[in-house]
Amino acid sequence: MTVQQEATGGGADGAGRAGEPLEVWIDQDLCTGDGICVQYAPEVFELDIDGLAYVKSPEDELLVEAGATTPVPLPLLQDVVDSVKDCPGDCIHVRRVSDGVEVFGPDAE
């Protein structure tokens, strides 16, 4: 099963319906600044001058507000999920927009 199938409802975890929008956010309190997420998905993540990772808006604007979210583009979902899995700080969260349930990350069900 692919990550896209898992995230869009093709998996047993009931992550959501096909094509359901997902969003990602980073808990900067846990970020170690390794930049692995930026290596996987530079279109979604960026390191700021403080050395921590943040998400970027679809317009490529750095979102530095605590808890800021950005949509996960379906073509980049695998890269975002890989960054979640390899993040040493366990600080990246991907959730469904419709109900806020985390589908990838430290609090995923």
N, CA, C and O atoms as a GROMACS GRO file, in nm:
protein
  436
    1MET      N    1   0.084  -0.117   0.000
    1MET     CA    2   0.000   0.000   0.000
    1MET      C    3   0.089   0.124   0.000
    1MET      O    4   0.191   0.128   0.070
    2THR      N    5   0.051   0.224  -0.078
    2THR     CA    6   0.130   0.346  -0.085
    2THR      C    7   0.089   0.442   0.026
    2THR      O    8  -0.016   0.427   0.087
    3VAL      N    9   0.173   0.541   0.050
    3VAL     CA   10   0.142   0.643   0.149
    3VAL      C   11   0.016   0.718   0.107
    3VAL      O   12  -0.067   0.752   0.190
    4GLN      N   13   0.002   0.744  -0.024
    4GLN     CA   14  -0.117   0.813  -0.073
    4GLN      C   15  -0.243   0.734  -0.041
    4GLN      O   16  -0.344   0.792  -0.001
    5GLN      N   17  -0.239   0.602  -0.057
    5GLN     CA   18  -0.355   0.519  -0.025
    5GLN      C   19  -0.384   0.524   0.124
    5GLN      O   20  -0.500   0.534   0.165
    6GLU      N   21  -0.279   0.516   0.207
    6GLU     CA   22  -0.299   0.524   0.352
    6GLU      C   23  -0.363   0.656   0.391
    6GLU      O   24  -0.460   0.659   0.466
    7ALA      N   25  -0.309   0.766   0.339
    7ALA     CA   26  -0.354   0.898   0.380
    7ALA      C   27  -0.492   0.933   0.327
    7ALA      O   28  -0.563   1.015   0.386
    8THR      N   29  -0.530   0.872   0.217
    8THR     CA   30  -0.657   0.909   0.157
    8THR      C   31  -0.764   0.804   0.177
    8THR      O   32  -0.869   0.808   0.112
    9GLY      N   33  -0.740   0.710   0.267
    9GLY     CA   34  -0.847   0.620   0.304
    9GLY      C   35  -0.835   0.479   0.249
    9GLY      O   36  -0.925   0.397   0.270
   10GLY      N   37  -0.726   0.450   0.179
   10GLY     CA   38  -0.709   0.316   0.125
   10GLY      C   39  -0.652   0.220   0.225
   10GLY      O   40  -0.633   0.102   0.193
   11GLY      N   41  -0.624   0.265   0.345
   11GLY     CA   42  -0.562   0.180   0.446
   11GLY      C   43  -0.658   0.147   0.558
   11GLY      O   44  -0.768   0.202   0.567
   12ALA      N   45  -0.614   0.055   0.643
   12ALA     CA   46  -0.699   0.010   0.753
   12ALA      C   47  -0.709   0.114   0.864
   12ALA      O   48  -0.793   0.103   0.952
   13ASP      N   49  -0.621   0.215   0.859
   13ASP     CA   50  -0.623   0.314   0.966
   13ASP      C   51  -0.736   0.414   0.951
   13ASP      O   52  -0.759   0.494   1.042
   14GLY      N   53  -0.807   0.413   0.839
   14GLY     CA   54  -0.920   0.504   0.820
   14GLY      C   55  -0.878   0.649   0.817
   14GLY      O   56  -0.948   0.734   0.871
   15ALA      N   57  -0.765   0.678   0.754
   15ALA     CA   58  -0.712   0.813   0.754
   15ALA      C   59  -0.804   0.914   0.688
   15ALA      O   60  -0.800   1.032   0.722
   16GLY      N   61  -0.888   0.871   0.597
   16GLY     CA   62  -0.977   0.968   0.535
   16GLY      C   63  -1.030   0.920   0.403
   16GLY      O   64  -1.001   0.809   0.359
   17ARG      N   65  -1.109   1.005   0.339
   17ARG     CA   66  -1.165   0.973   0.209
   17ARG      C   67  -1.065   1.007   0.100
   17ARG      O   68  -0.974   1.087   0.122
   18ALA      N   69  -1.081   0.948  -0.017
   18ALA     CA   70  -0.991   0.972  -0.129
   18ALA      C   71  -0.980   1.121  -0.157
   18ALA      O   72  -1.080   1.191  -0.170
   19GLY      N   73  -0.858   1.168  -0.166
   19GLY     CA   74  -0.832   1.307  -0.198
   19GLY      C   75  -0.855   1.404  -0.083
   19GLY      O   76  -0.851   1.525  -0.103
   20GLU      N   77  -0.880   1.352   0.037
   20GLU     CA   78  -0.906   1.440   0.151
   20GLU      C   79  -0.782   1.524   0.182
   20GLU      O   80  -0.672   1.471   0.190
   21PRO      N   81  -0.800   1.656   0.198
   21PRO     CA   82  -0.685   1.744   0.223
   21PRO      C   83  -0.616   1.714   0.356
   21PRO      O   84  -0.680   1.684   0.456
   22LEU      N   85  -0.484   1.723   0.352
   22LEU     CA   86  -0.401   1.706   0.471
   22LEU      C   87  -0.322   1.834   0.493
   22LEU      O   88  -0.294   1.909   0.399
   23GLU      N   89  -0.286   1.859   0.619
   23GLU     CA   90  -0.201   1.973   0.651
   23GLU      C   91  -0.088   1.926   0.742
   23GLU      O   92  -0.100   1.824   0.810
   24VAL      N   93   0.019   2.002   0.742
   24VAL     CA   94   0.136   1.967   0.821
   24VAL      C   95   0.176   2.087   0.907
   24VAL      O   96   0.160   2.202   0.867
   25TRP      N   97   0.228   2.056   1.026
   25TRP     CA   98   0.282   2.160   1.114
   25TRP      C   99   0.399   2.102   1.190
   25TRP      O  100   0.415   1.981   1.201
   26ILE      N  101   0.481   2.192   1.244
   26ILE     CA  102   0.600   2.153   1.318
   26ILE      C  103   0.592   2.211   1.459
   26ILE      O  104   0.560   2.328   1.478
   27ASP      N  105   0.622   2.127   1.558
   27ASP     CA  106   0.632   2.173   1.696
   27ASP      C  107   0.776   2.219   1.718
   27ASP      O  108   0.865   2.137   1.740
   28GLN      N  109   0.798   2.350   1.711
   28GLN     CA  110   0.935   2.403   1.723
   28GLN      C  111   0.997   2.374   1.860
   28GLN      O  112   1.119   2.373   1.872
   29ASP      N  113   0.916   2.352   1.962
   29ASP     CA  114   0.971   2.318   2.094
   29ASP      C  115   1.048   2.186   2.092
   29ASP      O  116   1.135   2.163   2.175
   30LEU      N  117   1.016   2.100   1.995
   30LEU     CA  118   1.082   1.970   1.985
   30LEU      C  119   1.182   1.962   1.870
   30LEU      O  120   1.259   1.867   1.860
   31CYS      N  121   1.182   2.064   1.783
   31CYS     CA  122   1.268   2.063   1.665
   31CYS      C  123   1.414   2.067   1.706
   31CYS      O  124   1.454   2.147   1.791
   32THR      N  125   1.495   1.979   1.645
   32THR     CA  126   1.638   1.973   1.674
   32THR      C  127   1.720   2.049   1.570
   32THR      O  128   1.842   2.062   1.586
   33GLY      N  129   1.655   2.098   1.466
   33GLY     CA  130   1.724   2.177   1.365
   33GLY      C  131   1.813   2.097   1.272
   33GLY      O  132   1.902   2.154   1.207
   34ASP      N  133   1.791   1.967   1.263
   34ASP     CA  134   1.874   1.883   1.176
   34ASP      C  135   1.852   1.912   1.027
   34ASP      O  136   1.942   1.891   0.946
   35GLY      N  137   1.734   1.959   0.992
   35GLY     CA  138   1.707   1.995   0.853
   35GLY      C  139   1.672   1.879   0.762
   35GLY      O  140   1.669   1.894   0.640
   36ILE      N  141   1.647   1.763   0.820
   36ILE     CA  142   1.611   1.647   0.738
   36ILE      C  143   1.484   1.675   0.659
   36ILE      O  144   1.472   1.637   0.542
   37CYS      N  145   1.389   1.741   0.722
   37CYS     CA  146   1.263   1.772   0.653
   37CYS      C  147   1.287   1.862   0.532
   37CYS      O  148   1.222   1.845   0.429
   38VAL      N  149   1.379   1.956   0.545
   38VAL     CA  150   1.410   2.046   0.434
   38VAL      C  151   1.474   1.968   0.320
   38VAL      O  152   1.450   1.998   0.203
   39GLN      N  153   1.556   1.870   0.353
   39GLN     CA  154   1.618   1.787   0.249
   39GLN      C  155   1.512   1.708   0.173
   39GLN      O  156   1.520   1.695   0.050
   40TYR      N  157   1.413   1.655   0.244
   40TYR     CA  158   1.307   1.576   0.179
   40TYR      C  159   1.210   1.662   0.100
   40TYR      O  160   1.174   1.628  -0.013
   41ALA      N  161   1.166   1.773   0.159
   41ALA     CA  162   1.059   1.852   0.097
   41ALA      C  163   1.086   2.002   0.114
   41ALA      O  164   1.020   2.068   0.195
   42PRO      N  165   1.181   2.057   0.039
   42PRO     CA  166   1.212   2.200   0.053
   42PRO      C  167   1.098   2.290   0.009
   42PRO      O  168   1.096   2.409   0.041
   43GLU      N  169   1.001   2.235  -0.064
   43GLU     CA  170   0.884   2.313  -0.104
   43GLU      C  171   0.789   2.335   0.014
   43GLU      O  172   0.706   2.426   0.011
   44VAL      N  173   0.802   2.252   0.119
   44VAL     CA  174   0.712   2.256   0.234
   44VAL      C  175   0.781   2.307   0.360
   44VAL      O  176   0.718   2.375   0.441
   45PHE      N  177   0.910   2.274   0.378
   45PHE     CA  178   0.983   2.306   0.500
   45PHE      C  179   1.101   2.398   0.471
   45PHE      O  180   1.157   2.398   0.362
   46GLU      N  181   1.137   2.476   0.574
   46GLU     CA  182   1.255   2.564   0.563
   46GLU      C  183   1.311   2.589   0.702
   46GLU      O  184   1.237   2.600   0.799
   47LEU      N  185   1.445   2.597   0.710
   47LEU     CA  186   1.510   2.635   0.836
   47LEU      C  187   1.514   2.787   0.842
   47LEU      O  188   1.548   2.853   0.744
   48ASP      N  189   1.481   2.842   0.958
   48ASP     CA  190   1.485   2.987   0.977
   48ASP      C  191   1.619   3.025   1.040
   48ASP      O  192   1.701   2.938   1.072
   49ILE      N  193   1.640   3.152   1.057
   49ILE     CA  194   1.764   3.203   1.114
   49ILE      C  195   1.788   3.150   1.256
   49ILE      O  196   1.902   3.145   1.302
   50ASP      N  197   1.681   3.112   1.326
   50ASP     CA  198   1.695   3.057   1.461
   50ASP      C  199   1.740   2.911   1.461
   50ASP      O  200   1.759   2.851   1.567
   51GLY      N  201   1.757   2.853   1.341
   51GLY     CA  202   1.805   2.715   1.330
   51GLY      C  203   1.697   2.610   1.339
   51GLY      O  204   1.726   2.491   1.336
   52LEU      N  205   1.570   2.652   1.350
   52LEU     CA  206   1.459   2.559   1.361
   52LEU      C  207   1.384   2.550   1.229
   52LEU      O  208   1.387   2.643   1.148
   53ALA      N  209   1.315   2.439   1.209
   53ALA     CA  210   1.237   2.419   1.087
   53ALA      C  211   1.096   2.474   1.104
   53ALA      O  212   1.038   2.469   1.212
   54TYR      N  213   1.044   2.526   0.994
   54TYR     CA  214   0.908   2.579   0.987
   54TYR      C  215   0.846   2.534   0.856
   54TYR      O  216   0.916   2.496   0.762
   55VAL      N  217   0.714   2.538   0.851
   55VAL     CA  218   0.645   2.510   0.726
   55VAL      C  219   0.634   2.640   0.645
   55VAL      O  220   0.646   2.750   0.698
   56LYS      N  221   0.612   2.622   0.514
   56LYS     CA  222   0.596   2.736   0.425
   56LYS      C  223   0.456   2.733   0.365
   56LYS      O  224   0.398   2.627   0.344
   57SER      N  225   0.404   2.850   0.338
   57SER     CA  226   0.274   2.861   0.273
   57SER      C  227   0.286   2.817   0.128
   57SER      O  228   0.396   2.807   0.075
   58PRO      N  229   0.172   2.790   0.063
   58PRO     CA  230   0.177   2.757  -0.080
   58PRO      C  231   0.242   2.868  -0.164
   58PRO      O  232   0.288   2.844  -0.276
   59GLU      N  233   0.246   2.990  -0.110
   59GLU     CA  234   0.310   3.103  -0.179
   59GLU      C  235   0.458   3.114  -0.143
   59GLU      O  236   0.521   3.214  -0.176
   60ASP      N  237   0.514   3.012  -0.074
   60ASP     CA  238   0.655   3.005  -0.038
   60ASP      C  239   0.692   3.101   0.075
   60ASP      O  240   0.809   3.137   0.089
   61GLU      N  241   0.595   3.144   0.156
   61GLU     CA  242   0.620   3.232   0.269
   61GLU      C  243   0.645   3.148   0.394
   61GLU      O  244   0.569   3.056   0.423
   62LEU      N  245   0.751   3.180   0.467
   62LEU     CA  246   0.783   3.109   0.591
   62LEU      C  247   0.679   3.143   0.697
   62LEU      O  248   0.653   3.260   0.724
   63LEU      N  249   0.619   3.040   0.758
   63LEU     CA  250   0.515   3.058   0.859
   63LEU      C  251   0.576   3.033   0.996
   63LEU      O  252   0.591   2.919   1.038
   64VAL      N  253   0.610   3.141   1.067
   64VAL     CA  254   0.683   3.128   1.193
   64VAL      C  255   0.593   3.132   1.316
   64VAL      O  256   0.642   3.120   1.429
   65GLU      N  257   0.463   3.149   1.297
   65GLU     CA  258   0.372   3.148   1.411
   65GLU      C  259   0.364   3.008   1.469
   65GLU      O  260   0.362   2.910   1.394
   66ALA      N  261   0.359   2.997   1.601
   66ALA     CA  262   0.348   2.866   1.667
   66ALA      C  263   0.222   2.795   1.618
   66ALA      O  264   0.114   2.852   1.618
   67GLY      N  265   0.238   2.670   1.577
   67GLY     CA  266   0.124   2.590   1.533
   67GLY      C  267   0.077   2.618   1.392
   67GLY      O  268  -0.027   2.566   1.351
   68ALA      N  269   0.150   2.701   1.318
   68ALA     CA  270   0.110   2.732   1.180
   68ALA      C  271   0.108   2.605   1.096
   68ALA      O  272   0.196   2.520   1.106
   69THR      N  273   0.006   2.594   1.012
   69THR     CA  274  -0.008   2.476   0.926
   69THR      C  275  -0.001   2.518   0.780
   69THR      O  276  -0.022   2.635   0.746
   70THR      N  277   0.030   2.421   0.695
   70THR     CA  278   0.027   2.442   0.552
   70THR      C  279  -0.028   2.316   0.486
   70THR      O  280  -0.010   2.207   0.538
   71PRO      N  281  -0.094   2.330   0.372
   71PRO     CA  282  -0.146   2.212   0.303
   71PRO      C  283  -0.032   2.121   0.257
   71PRO      O  284   0.077   2.168   0.225
   72VAL      N  285  -0.059   1.991   0.254
   72VAL     CA  286   0.037   1.894   0.200
   72VAL      C  287  -0.004   1.865   0.056
   72VAL      O  288  -0.107   1.802   0.033
   73PRO      N  289   0.075   1.911  -0.042
   73PRO     CA  290   0.041   1.880  -0.181
   73PRO      C  291   0.056   1.729  -0.204
   73PRO      O  292   0.157   1.669  -0.166
   74LEU      N  293  -0.044   1.668  -0.265
   74LEU     CA  294  -0.042   1.522  -0.284
   74LEU      C  295   0.086   1.473  -0.351
   74LEU      O  296   0.138   1.368  -0.311
   75PRO      N  297   0.140   1.543  -0.452
   75PRO     CA  298   0.266   1.493  -0.512
   75PRO      C  299   0.384   1.491  -0.415
   75PRO      O  300   0.481   1.420  -0.438
   76LEU      N  301   0.376   1.569  -0.307
   76LEU     CA  302   0.485   1.574  -0.209
   76LEU      C  303   0.456   1.494  -0.083
   76LEU      O  304   0.536   1.494   0.010
   77LEU      N  305   0.343   1.424  -0.079
   77LEU     CA  306   0.304   1.352   0.042
   77LEU      C  307   0.410   1.251   0.084
   77LEU      O  308   0.442   1.244   0.203
   78GLN      N  309   0.465   1.174  -0.007
   78GLN     CA  310   0.565   1.074   0.030
   78GLN      C  311   0.687   1.142   0.091
   78GLN      O  312   0.742   1.092   0.189
   79ASP      N  313   0.731   1.255   0.034
   79ASP     CA  314   0.846   1.326   0.089
   79ASP      C  315   0.817   1.380   0.229
   79ASP      O  316   0.902   1.374   0.317
   80VAL      N  317   0.696   1.431   0.250
   80VAL     CA  318   0.658   1.483   0.382
   80VAL      C  319   0.654   1.368   0.483
   80VAL      O  320   0.702   1.383   0.595
   81VAL      N  321   0.595   1.255   0.444
   81VAL     CA  322   0.588   1.140   0.535
   81VAL      C  323   0.727   1.086   0.566
   81VAL      O  324   0.755   1.048   0.680
   82ASP      N  325   0.815   1.084   0.467
   82ASP     CA  326   0.953   1.040   0.493
   82ASP      C  327   1.021   1.132   0.593
   82ASP      O  328   1.098   1.087   0.678
   83SER      N  329   0.993   1.263   0.583
   83SER     CA  330   1.053   1.356   0.679
   83SER      C  331   0.997   1.332   0.819
   83SER      O  332   1.070   1.344   0.918
   84VAL      N  333   0.867   1.299   0.828
   84VAL     CA  334   0.807   1.265   0.958
   84VAL      C  335   0.878   1.146   1.019
   84VAL      O  336   0.914   1.147   1.136
   85LYS      N  337   0.898   1.042   0.938
   85LYS     CA  338   0.957   0.918   0.988
   85LYS      C  339   1.102   0.935   1.030
   85LYS      O  340   1.147   0.871   1.125
   86ASP      N  341   1.177   1.020   0.959
   86ASP     CA  342   1.321   1.034   0.985
   86ASP      C  343   1.356   1.150   1.078
   86ASP      O  344   1.473   1.169   1.112
   87CYS      N  345   1.258   1.228   1.118
   87CYS     CA  346   1.284   1.345   1.203
   87CYS      C  347   1.331   1.300   1.342
   87CYS      O  348   1.259   1.229   1.412
   88PRO      N  349   1.453   1.341   1.382
   88PRO     CA  350   1.502   1.298   1.514
   88PRO      C  351   1.428   1.364   1.630
   88PRO      O  352   1.432   1.313   1.742
   89GLY      N  353   1.360   1.475   1.605
   89GLY     CA  354   1.287   1.543   1.712
   89GLY      C  355   1.142   1.499   1.726
   89GLY      O  356   1.073   1.544   1.818
   90ASP      N  357   1.095   1.412   1.636
   90ASP     CA  358   0.954   1.370   1.636
   90ASP      C  359   0.862   1.492   1.650
   90ASP      O  360   0.773   1.494   1.735
   91CYS      N  361   0.885   1.593   1.566
   91CYS     CA  362   0.812   1.718   1.583
   91CYS      C  363   0.722   1.753   1.465
   91CYS      O  364   0.658   1.858   1.466
   92ILE      N  365   0.717   1.667   1.363
   92ILE     CA  366   0.637   1.697   1.243
   92ILE      C  367   0.506   1.621   1.252
   92ILE      O  368   0.503   1.500   1.277
   93HIS      N  369   0.397   1.693   1.231
   93HIS     CA  370   0.262   1.638   1.244
   93HIS      C  371   0.185   1.658   1.114
   93HIS      O  372   0.179   1.770   1.062
   94VAL      N  373   0.124   1.551   1.063
   94VAL     CA  374   0.037   1.560   0.945
   94VAL      C  375  -0.102   1.516   0.988
   94VAL      O  376  -0.120   1.407   1.043
   95ARG      N  377  -0.199   1.602   0.962
   95ARG     CA  378  -0.336   1.570   1.005
   95ARG      C  379  -0.434   1.602   0.893
   95ARG      O  380  -0.407   1.679   0.801
   96ARG      N  381  -0.553   1.537   0.907
   96ARG     CA  382  -0.662   1.566   0.814
   96ARG      C  383  -0.717   1.704   0.845
   96ARG      O  384  -0.732   1.741   0.961
   97VAL      N  385  -0.747   1.778   0.742
   97VAL     CA  386  -0.804   1.911   0.761
   97VAL      C  387  -0.946   1.900   0.815
   97VAL      O  388  -0.986   1.982   0.898
   98SER      N  389  -1.021   1.801   0.771
   98SER     CA  390  -1.164   1.792   0.804
   98SER      C  391  -1.190   1.773   0.953
   98SER      O  392  -1.284   1.833   1.007
   99ASP      N  393  -1.109   1.692   1.021
   99ASP     CA  394  -1.137   1.665   1.162
   99ASP      C  395  -1.015   1.680   1.254
   99ASP      O  396  -1.025   1.657   1.374
  100GLY      N  397  -0.901   1.719   1.198
  100GLY     CA  398  -0.782   1.742   1.279
  100GLY      C  399  -0.714   1.618   1.331
  100GLY      O  400  -0.625   1.628   1.416
  101VAL      N  401  -0.754   1.501   1.284
  101VAL     CA  402  -0.692   1.376   1.331
  101VAL      C  403  -0.556   1.358   1.265
  101VAL      O  404  -0.542   1.366   1.143
  102GLU      N  405  -0.454   1.335   1.349
  102GLU     CA  406  -0.318   1.315   1.299
  102GLU      C  407  -0.308   1.178   1.232
  102GLU      O  408  -0.346   1.076   1.291
  103VAL      N  409  -0.257   1.177   1.108
  103VAL     CA  410  -0.246   1.052   1.034
  103VAL      C  411  -0.100   1.009   1.020
  103VAL      O  412  -0.073   0.891   0.996
  104PHE      N  413  -0.006   1.104   1.033
  104PHE     CA  414   0.138   1.073   1.035
  104PHE      C  415   0.201   1.164   1.138
  104PHE      O  416   0.170   1.282   1.144
  105GLY      N  417   0.289   1.108   1.218
  105GLY     CA  418   0.357   1.187   1.320
  105GLY      C  419   0.350   1.119   1.455
  105GLY      O  420   0.294   1.010   1.467
  106PRO      N  421   0.407   1.183   1.556
  106PRO     CA  422   0.415   1.120   1.689
  106PRO      C  423   0.281   1.092   1.754
  106PRO      O  424   0.271   1.004   1.839
  107ASP      N  425   0.176   1.166   1.716
  107ASP     CA  426   0.045   1.145   1.776
  107ASP      C  427  -0.052   1.070   1.685
  107ASP      O  428  -0.172   1.065   1.712
  108ALA      N  429   0.001   1.012   1.575
  108ALA     CA  430  -0.086   0.939   1.482
  108ALA      C  431  -0.146   0.817   1.549
  108ALA      O  432  -0.081   0.749   1.628
  109GLU      N  433  -0.272   0.790   1.515
  109GLU     CA  434  -0.342   0.675   1.574
  109GLU      C  435  -0.307   0.548   1.503
  109GLU      O  436  -0.356   0.441   1.538
   0.00000   0.00000   0.00000
